[in-house]
């Protein structure tokens, strides 16, 4: 194992821990995006560029975008429900 691989493993471990520790859902989505990017760098360090590209699309873009859209929809529904009461 090279030094680059060891460093990226540590960064991924720290980013994963940060995702778990973050309590605010919006911030957690952003931290999850950083975690996805760090995983992509890890895959590049282990010479898997095809997996890294897939990870960038899914883990750094699509997943956080879906989380943010779901949060926005939940907030809008709560606002509508408050208006009806």
C-alpha positions in Angstrom: 0.0 0.0 0.0 1.3 3.4 -1.0 1.3 6.6 1.1 -1.4 8.1 -1.2 -3.6 5.1 -0.6 -3.2 5.3 3.1 -3.9 9.0 3.2 -7.0 8.6 1.1 -8.3 5.8 3.3 -7.9 8.0 6.4 -9.7 10.9 4.6 -12.6 8.6 3.6 -12.8 7.4 7.2 -12.9 11.0 8.5 -15.5 12.0 5.9 -17.7 9.1 6.8 -17.5 9.9 10.4 -18.4 13.5 9.6 -21.5 12.4 7.7 -22.6 10.4 10.7 -21.9 13.1 13.3 -23.6 15.9 11.3 -27.2 16.2 12.6 -28.7 18.9 10.3 -30.1 17.1 7.2 -29.1 19.9 4.8 -25.6 20.0 6.1 -25.5 16.2 6.1 -26.3 16.2 2.4 -23.4 18.5 1.7 -21.0 16.5 3.9 -22.2 13.3 2.1 -21.2 15.0 -1.2 -17.7 15.6 0.2 -17.7 12.0 1.3 -18.6 10.9 -2.3 -15.8 13.0 -3.7 -13.3 11.5 -1.2 -14.5 8.0 -2.2 -13.9 8.9 -5.9 -10.3 10.0 -5.0 -9.9 6.7 -3.1 -11.0 4.7 -6.1 -8.5 6.7 -8.3 -5.7 5.9 -5.8 -6.5 2.2 -6.1 -6.5 2.5 -9.9 -10.2 2.1 -10.6 -11.0 5.2 -12.7 -14.3 3.7 -14.1 -15.6 3.2 -10.5 -14.4 6.7 -9.6 -16.4 8.3 -12.4 -19.5 6.4 -11.3 -18.9 7.5 -7.7 -18.6 11.1 -8.7 -22.0 11.0 -10.5 -23.9 9.0 -7.9 -22.2 9.9 -4.6 -21.2 13.5 -5.2 -24.0 14.7 -7.4 -27.1 12.5 -7.6 -27.5 11.4 -4.0 -27.1 14.9 -2.4 -29.4 16.4 -5.0 -32.1 13.9 -4.2 -31.7 14.5 -0.5 -32.0 18.3 -0.9 -35.1 17.9 -3.1 -36.7 15.6 -0.6 -35.9 18.1 2.2 -37.4 20.9 0.2 -40.6 18.9 -0.4 -40.9 18.0 3.3 -40.5 21.7 4.3 -43.1 22.8 1.7 -45.6 20.2 3.0 -45.1 21.3 6.6 -45.7 24.9 5.6 -48.9 23.9 3.8 -50.1 21.9 6.8 -49.4 24.9 9.1 -51.5 27.1 6.9 -54.5 24.8 7.0 -54.7 24.6 10.8 
